[in-house]
Amino acid sequence: MKRLLLIIALLFTVLPVRADHIRVRLFSANTISTLNVSFDLGSYNLYGDDGTLIEDMVGEGRSVLIRAEKGGLHVSVNDDDYGLFKKVRLEATDTACILCINPDGCKQRTYEGDLEVTKTSGNKLLLVGDVEFETYIAGVVQSEIYGQQSDIFRIQAIISRTWALRNLGKHTADGYNFCDGVHCQAYFNRCIRPDIMLGVIKSSGETLVDSTGALIETPFHSNSGGQTANSEDVWRSALPYLRSVEDTFSLNMRQSDWVKTISIDRWLNYFAKTHKLNTSDSTVRDSLLHFSQPVRQARLFGVPLTRVRLDWQLKSTFFSVTVDSATNNVILTGHGYGHGVGLSQEGAIRMVSLGYSYDSILRHYYTGAVLHHDPSVGDRYVENYSAQLARIIEEDSRRSTQTRSKKDDWLGRLFRIRDREEREEIYIEEEQDNEQDWQYEW
């Protein structure tokens, strides 16, 4: 039985729509037939069909091997062979538990929460993580954006939380809420950085809504190239909060400019064969070879630029075309990276560095949207754990050259702080390195 209330549940009693746990398909882009699971922190109970306990308290030093076979999932723990099951589930025995997932042919990932494994057709494994909602959001933020300042992560947390709550049923028919790829939101690891979690905690209870109080769509992209796009220029619907805005903050960043060279013949043949344009007509030919976008446009001589971007694998639709007669090539000079709708991540990073407030940045990219703060979220918890994480971040900066052990993981340290508070003990920072409770607690 768990010794304490879940940390994240205490932090986030959240939001216009409530979601305590969600199910996320992991390694959704990979084909997996064999899986090895090991453990970084805490222990797990291993269950088979109908909740049958296979082995309890599986933790550090143990590994679970799951292999898809014709008759089901073959399960073994170290040298103990347990046979075949239709479904396998690893359930965390406490809050601060971390498992390492090692599928065949894939790079290892670590996650918090529970793991469920079933078999699909063709003897392949389907991995679904059962995780606390805000833990998921923190992992998404780490996967989706770079930076150092907490407001960057706060902004990403708000738009990722809003999207997730609005789209909870996206994969209901598949038996989970989201996948871990860009089809939903990237979720490639647990949050390992306390500064990212600090930004997520500060955003507790915050979402974006429209004038009626409904959650909005919150698309984002890497870089707008200097101007965002209208939603109807990329997708079908014209949404009042997804309007094209000037975005000088995205200029001169990592992804603000690009160039692609294509032969004139290939470029013209593409429009002739794929889009049935008469490229022998001088007007059509001139338009295709000397296309300019001082401001964003949706079409090139009637052809949707979204289609051109897809077919040529361009970084964005925001480009101009010139001819290099010496090489008989066209030069596509482009700006930005991504679909261009909604928030430009690199623009937001620049705005944070210039001192803009996180809420004004959101209003810049989502026209007329309202930042909603759920009044049920307790400020005391947010302030408390923000302070504790800030303390951990400061401590890490002082110990940057020291060798760390697994007990130094921020989740475990925050857990021990919470555990002492439940026992009504006093947190004395300078004495923590002398405490030995982690040895027998873990």
For each residue, the residues with C-beta under 8 A, 3 or more apart:
1:
2: 5 6 93 94 95
3: 94 419 422
4: 7 95 418 419 422
5: 2 9 10
6: 2 9 10 95 132
7: 4 10 11 95 96 385 414 415 418
8: 11 12 132 133 134 135
9: 5 6 12 13 20 132
10: 5 6 7 13 381 418
11: 7 8 134 201 204 381 382 385
12: 8 9 15 133 134 204 205 377
13: 9 10 376 377 378
14: 18 19 133 134 161 204 205 374 376 377
15: 12 18 19 161 165 205 207 374
16: 165 207 209 213 215 372 374
17: 165 166 168 215
18: 14 15
19: 14 15 22 133 164 165 168
20: 9 132 133
21: 113 130 131 132 133
22: 19 130 131 133 136 164 168 177 178
23: 116 128 129 130 175 176 177 178
24: 128 129 131 136 176 177 178 179 180 187
25: 28 126 127 128 129 171 174 176 178 179 180
26: 101 109 111 115 127 128 129 180 187
27: 30 32 101 103 106 109 127 180
28: 25 179 180 181 183
29: 181
30: 27 103 105 106
31: 124
32: 27 35 68 103 104 105 106 124 125 127
33: 67 68 104 123 124 125
34: 65 66 67 68 103 104 125
35: 32 65 66 67 101 102 103 104 117 125 127
36: 63 64 65 66 102 103
37: 63 64 66 90 99 100 101 102 115
38: 60 62 63 64 99 100 102
39: 42 43 44 58 59 60 62 63 97 98 99 100
40: 60 98 99 100 110 406 409
41: 60 96 97 98 406 409 411 412 442
42: 39 59 92 93 94 96 97 98 442
43: 39 57 58 59 60 93 94 97
44: 39 57 58 59 90 91 92 93 97 99 114
45: 53 55 56 57 58 90 91 93
46: 53 54 55 56 58 64 75 77 88 89 90
47: 51 52 53 54 88 89 90 91
48: 52 53 54 75 82 85 87 88 89
49: 52 85 86 87
50:
51: 47
52: 47 48 49
53: 45 46 47 48 56
54: 46 47 48 75 77 82 85 88
55: 45 46 58 77 80 82
56: 45 46 53
57: 43 44 45 93
58: 39 43 44 45 46 55 62 64 77 90
59: 39 42 43 44 62
60: 38 39 40 41 43 406
61:
62: 38 39 58 59 77 78
63: 36 37 38 39 77 78
64: 36 37 38 46 58 75 76 77 88 90
65: 34 35 36 75 76 77
66: 34 35 36 37 73 74 75 88 117 125
67: 33 34 35 73 74
68: 32 33 34 73 74 119 123 124 125
69: 72 73 74 84 123
70: 123
71: 84
72: 69 84 85 86 119
73: 66 67 68 69 84 85 86 87 88 117 118 119 125
74: 66 67 68 69 83 84
75: 46 48 54 64 65 66 81 82 83 84 85 88
76: 64 65 79 80 81 82
77: 46 54 55 58 62 63 64 65 80 82
78: 62 63
79: 76
80: 55 76 77
81: 75 76
82: 48 54 55 75 76 77 85
83: 74 75
84: 69 71 72 73 74 75
85: 48 49 54 72 73 75 82 88
86: 49 72 73 118 119
87: 48 49 73 116 117 118
88: 46 47 48 54 64 66 73 75 85 116 117 118
89: 46 47 48 114 115 116 117
90: 37 44 45 46 47 58 64 99 114 115 116
91: 44 45 47 114
92: 42 44 95 97 99 112 113 114
93: 2 42 43 44 45 57 97
94: 2 3 42 43 97 415
95: 2 4 6 7 92 415 418
96: 7 41 42 409 411 412 414 415
97: 39 41 42 43 44 92 93 94 112
98: 39 40 41 42 110 111 112 190 409 411
99: 37 38 39 40 44 90 92 110 111 112 115
100: 37 38 39 40 108 109 110
101: 26 27 35 37 108 109 110 111 115 127
102: 35 36 37 38 106 108
103: 27 30 32 34 35 36 106 125 127
104: 32 33 34 35
105: 30 32
106: 27 30 32 102 103 109
107:
108: 100 101 102
109: 26 27 100 101 106 188 189 190
110: 40 98 99 100 101 189 190 192
111: 26 98 99 101 115 129 131 139 189 190
112: 92 97 98 99 131 132 135 190 411
113: 21 92 129 130 131 132 135
114: 44 89 90 91 92 129 130 131
115: 26 37 89 90 99 101 111 127 128 129 130
116: 23 87 88 89 90 127 128 129 130
117: 35 66 73 87 88 89 125 126 127 128
118: 73 86 87 88 125 126 128
119: 68 72 73 86 123 124 125 126
120: 124 125 126
121: 124
122:
123: 33 68 69 70 119
124: 31 32 33 68 119 120 121
125: 32 33 34 35 66 68 73 103 117 118 119 120
126: 25 117 118 119 120
127: 25 26 27 32 35 101 103 115 116 117
128: 23 24 25 26 115 116 117 118 175 176
129: 23 24 25 26 111 113 114 115 116
130: 21 22 23 113 114 115 116
131: 21 22 24 111 112 113 114 135 136 139
132: 6 8 9 20 21 112 113 135 136
133: 8 12 14 19 20 21 22 136 137 164
134: 8 11 12 14 137 138 200 204
135: 8 112 113 131 132 138 139 190 191
136: 22 24 131 132 133 139 140 164 187
137: 133 134 140 141 157 160 161 164 200
138: 134 135 141 142 157 190 191 196 197 200
139: 111 131 135 136 142 143 187 188 189 190 191
140: 136 137 143 144 156 160 164 185 186 187
141: 137 138 144 145 153 156 157 160 191 196 199 200
142: 138 139 189 191 192 193 196
143: 139 140 185 186 187 188 189
144: 140 141 156 160 185 186 220 345
145: 141 152 153 156 345 349
146: 349
147: 152 153 349 352
148: 152 195
149: 152 153 352 353
150: 153 154 195 198 199 202
151: 154 155 199 352 357 358 361
152: 145 147 148 149 155 156 199 348 349 352
153: 141 145 147 149 150 156 157 195 196 198 199 200 203
154: 150 151 157 158 199 200 202 203 206 358
155: 151 152 158 159 203 343 348 352 358 361 362
156: 140 141 144 145 152 153 159 160 199 220 345 348
157: 137 138 141 153 154 160 161 199 200 203 206
158: 154 155 161 162 203 206 207 208 218 358 362 371
159: 155 156 162 163 208 218 220 342 343 362
160: 137 140 141 144 156 157 163 164 185 218
161: 14 15 137 157 158 164 165 203 206 207
162: 158 159 165 166 207 208 215 216 218
163: 159 160 166 167 185 217 218 219
164: 19 22 133 136 137 140 160 161 167 168 177 178 185
165: 15 16 17 19 161 162 168 207 215
166: 17 162 163 215 216 217 218
167: 163 164 170 178 184
168: 17 19 22 164 165 177
169: 172 177
170: 167 177 178 184
171: 25 174 175 176 177 178 179 184
172: 169 175 177
173:
174: 25 171
175: 23 128 171 172
176: 23 24 25 128 171 179
177: 22 23 24 164 168 169 170 171 172
178: 22 23 24 25 164 167 170 171 184 185 187
179: 24 25 28 171 176 183 184
180: 24 25 26 27 28 184 186 187 188
181: 28 29 184 186
182: 185 186
183: 28 179
184: 167 170 171 178 179 180 181 187
185: 140 143 144 160 163 164 178 182
186: 140 143 144 180 181 182
187: 24 26 136 139 140 143 178 180 184
188: 109 139 143 180
189: 109 110 111 139 142 143 192
190: 98 109 110 111 112 135 138 139
191: 135 138 139 141 142 196 197 200
192: 110 142 189 409 410
193: 142 196 197 410
194: 197 198 389 392 393 396 410
195: 148 150 153 198 199 389 393
196: 138 141 142 153 191 193 199 200
197: 138 191 193 194 200 201 389 410
198: 150 153 194 195 201 202 386 389 390 393
199: 141 150 151 152 153 154 156 157 195 196 202 203
200: 134 137 138 141 153 154 157 191 196 197 203 204
201: 11 197 198 204 382 385 386 389
202: 150 154 198 199 382 386
203: 153 154 155 157 158 161 199 200 206
204: 11 12 14 134 200 201 377 381 382
205: 12 14 15 373 374 375 376 377
206: 154 157 158 161 203 371 372 373 374
207: 15 16 158 161 162 165 215 371 372 374
208: 158 159 162 215 216 218 362 366 369 370 371 372
209: 16 212 213 214 215 216 369 370 372
210: 213 214 216 240 241 368 369 370
211: 368 370
212: 209
213: 16 209 210 370 372
214: 209 210
215: 16 17 162 165 166 207 208 209
216: 162 166 208 209 210 239 241 366 369
217: 163 166 231 239 242 342
218: 158 159 160 162 163 166 208 342 343 366
219: 163 231 242 339 341 342 343
220: 144 156 159 338 342 343 344 345
221: 224 336 337 338 339 340 341 342 343 344 345
222: 255 336 337 338 344 345 346
223: 250 253 254 255 256 316 335 336 337 338 344 345 346 347
224: 221 227 228 229 247 250 318 335 336 338 340 344 347
225: 247 250 251 256 257 316 318 334 335 336 337 340
226: 246 247 248 250 251 256 318 335 336
227: 224 244 245 246 247 295 296 318 340
228: 224 243 244 245 247 296 340 341 342 344 365
229: 224 233 234 244 296 317 318 339 340 341
230: 233 234 238 242 243 244 298 341
231: 217 219 234 235 237 238 239 242 341
232: 235 236 237 238
233: 229 230 244 296 298 306
234: 229 230 231 306 317 339 340 341
235: 231 232 341
236: 232
237: 231 232
238: 230 231 232
239: 216 217 231 242
240: 210 243 367 368
241: 210 216 366 367 368 369
242: 217 219 230 231 239 341 342 366 367
243: 228 230 240 367
244: 227 228 229 230 233 296
245: 227 228 364 365 367
246: 226 227
247: 224 225 226 227 228 250 344 347 364 365
248: 226 251
249: 344 346 347 348 350 351 354
250: 223 224 225 226 247 253 256 336 344 346 347 350
251: 225 226 248 256
252: 256
253: 223 250 256 346 347 349 350
254: 223 346
255: 222 223 258 315 336 337 346
256: 223 225 226 250 251 252 253 335 336 346
257: 225 333 334 335
258: 255 314 315 316 334 335 337
259: 331 332 333 334
260: 312 314 319 331 332 334
261: 324 327 329 330 331 332
262: 266 267 312 329 330 332
263: 266 267 328 329 330
264: 267 268 289 323 328 329 330
265: 268 269 328
266: 262 263 269 270
267: 262 263 264 270 271 288 289 321 330
268: 264 265 271 272 279 285 288 289
269: 265 266 272 273 279
270: 266 267 273 274 275 311 312
271: 267 268 274 275 277 279 284 288 301 303
272: 268 269 275 276 277 278 279
273: 269 270 276
274: 270 271 311
275: 270 271 272 302 303
276: 272 273
277: 271 272 284 288 301 302 303
278: 272 281 284
279: 268 269 271 272 284 285 288
280: 284 285
281: 278 284 285
282: 285 286
283: 286 287
284: 271 277 278 279 280 281 287 288 301
285: 268 279 280 281 282 288 289
286: 282 283 289 290
287: 283 284 290 291 300 301
288: 267 268 271 277 279 284 285 291 300 301 321
289: 264 267 268 285 286 321 322 323 330
290: 286 287 321 322 323
291: 287 288 300 301 320 321
292: 320 321
293: 296 297 318 319 320
294:
295: 227
296: 227 228 229 233 244 293 317 318 340
297: 293 300 305
298: 230 233 304 305 317
299: 302 303 304 305
300: 287 288 291 297 303 305 308
301: 271 277 284 287 288 291
302: 275 277 299
303: 271 275 277 299 300 307 308
304: 298 299 307 308
305: 297 298 299 300 308 309 317
306: 233 234 309 310 317 339
307: 303 304 310 311
308: 300 303 304 305 311 312 314 317
309: 305 306 312 313 314 316 317
310: 306 307 313
311: 270 274 307 308
312: 260 262 270 308 309 332
313: 309 310
314: 258 260 308 309 317 319 332 334
315: 255 258 334 336 337 338
316: 223 225 258 309 319 334 335 336 337 338 339 340
317: 229 234 296 298 305 306 308 309 314 339 340
318: 224 225 226 227 229 293 296 334 335 336 340
319: 260 293 314 316 332 333 334 335
320: 291 292 293 332 333 334
321: 267 288 289 290 291 292 330 331 332 333
322: 289 290 330 331 333
323: 264 289 290 329 330 331
324: 261 327 328 329 330 331
325: 328
326:
327: 261 324
328: 263 264 265 324 325
329: 261 262 263 264 323 324
330: 261 262 263 264 267 289 321 322 323 324
331: 259 260 261 321 322 323 324
332: 259 260 261 262 312 314 319 320 321
333: 257 259 319 320 321 322
334: 225 257 258 259 260 314 315 316 318 319 320
335: 223 224 225 226 256 257 258 316 318 319
336: 221 222 223 224 225 226 250 255 256 315 316 318 340 344
337: 221 222 223 225 255 258 315 316
338: 220 221 222 223 224 315 316
339: 219 221 229 234 306 316 317
340: 221 224 225 227 228 229 234 296 316 317 318 336 344
341: 219 221 228 229 230 231 234 235 242
342: 159 217 218 219 220 221 228 242 365 366
343: 155 159 218 219 220 221 347 348 361 362 365 366
344: 220 221 222 223 224 228 247 249 250 336 340 347 348 365
345: 144 145 156 220 221 222 223 348 349
346: 222 223 249 250 253 254 255 256 349 350
347: 223 224 247 249 250 253 343 344 350 351 365
348: 152 155 156 249 343 344 345 351 352 361 365
349: 145 146 147 152 253 345 346 352 353
350: 249 250 253 346 347 353 354
351: 249 347 348 354 356 360 361 364
352: 147 149 151 152 155 348 349 355 356 358 361
353: 149 349 350
354: 249 350 351
355: 352
356: 351 352 360 361 364
357: 151 360 361
358: 151 154 155 158 352 361 362
359: 362 363 371
360: 351 356 357 363 364
361: 151 155 343 348 351 352 356 357 358 364 365
362: 155 158 159 208 343 358 359 365 366 369 371
363: 359 360 366 367 369 371
364: 245 247 351 356 360 361
365: 228 245 247 342 343 344 347 348 361 362
366: 208 216 218 241 242 342 343 362 363 369
367: 240 241 242 243 245 363
368: 210 211 240 241
369: 208 209 210 216 241 362 363 366
370: 208 209 210 211 213
371: 158 206 207 208 359 362 363
372: 16 206 207 208 209 213
373: 205 206 377
374: 14 15 16 205 206 207 377
375: 205
376: 13 14 205
377: 12 13 14 204 205 373 374 381 382
378: 13 381 382
379: 382 383
380: 383 384
381: 10 11 204 377 378 384 385
382: 11 201 202 204 377 378 379 385 386
383: 379 380 386 387
384: 380 381 387 388
385: 7 11 201 381 382 388 389 414
386: 198 201 202 382 383 389 390
387: 383 384 390 391
388: 384 385 391 392 414 417
389: 194 195 197 198 201 385 386 392 393 410 414
390: 198 386 387 393 394
391: 387 388 394 395 429
392: 194 388 389 395 396 410 413 414
393: 194 195 198 389 390 396 397
394: 390 391 397 398
395: 391 392 398 399 429
396: 194 392 393 399 400 410
397: 393 394 400
398: 394 395
399: 395 396 402 404
400: 396 397
401:
402: 399
403:
404: 399 408
405: 408
406: 40 41 60 409 412
407: 412 413 438 442
408: 404 405 412 413
409: 40 41 96 98 192 406 412 413
410: 192 193 194 197 389 392 396 413 414
411: 41 96 98 112 414 415
412: 41 96 406 407 408 409 415 416 438 442
413: 392 407 408 409 410 416 417
414: 7 96 385 388 389 392 410 411 417 418
415: 7 94 95 96 411 412 418 419
416: 412 413 419 420 437 438 441
417: 388 413 414 420 421 427
418: 4 7 10 95 414 415 421 422
419: 3 4 415 416 422 423 441
420: 416 417 423 425 426 427
421: 417 418 424 425 427
422: 3 4 418 419
423: 419 420
424: 421
425: 420 421
426: 420
427: 417 420 421 432
428: 431 432
429: 391 395 432
430: 433
431: 428 434 435
432: 427 428 429 435
433: 430
434: 431
435: 431 432 438
436: 439 440
437: 416 440 441
438: 407 412 416 435 441 442
439: 436 442
440: 436 437
441: 416 419 437 438
442: 41 42 407 412 438 439
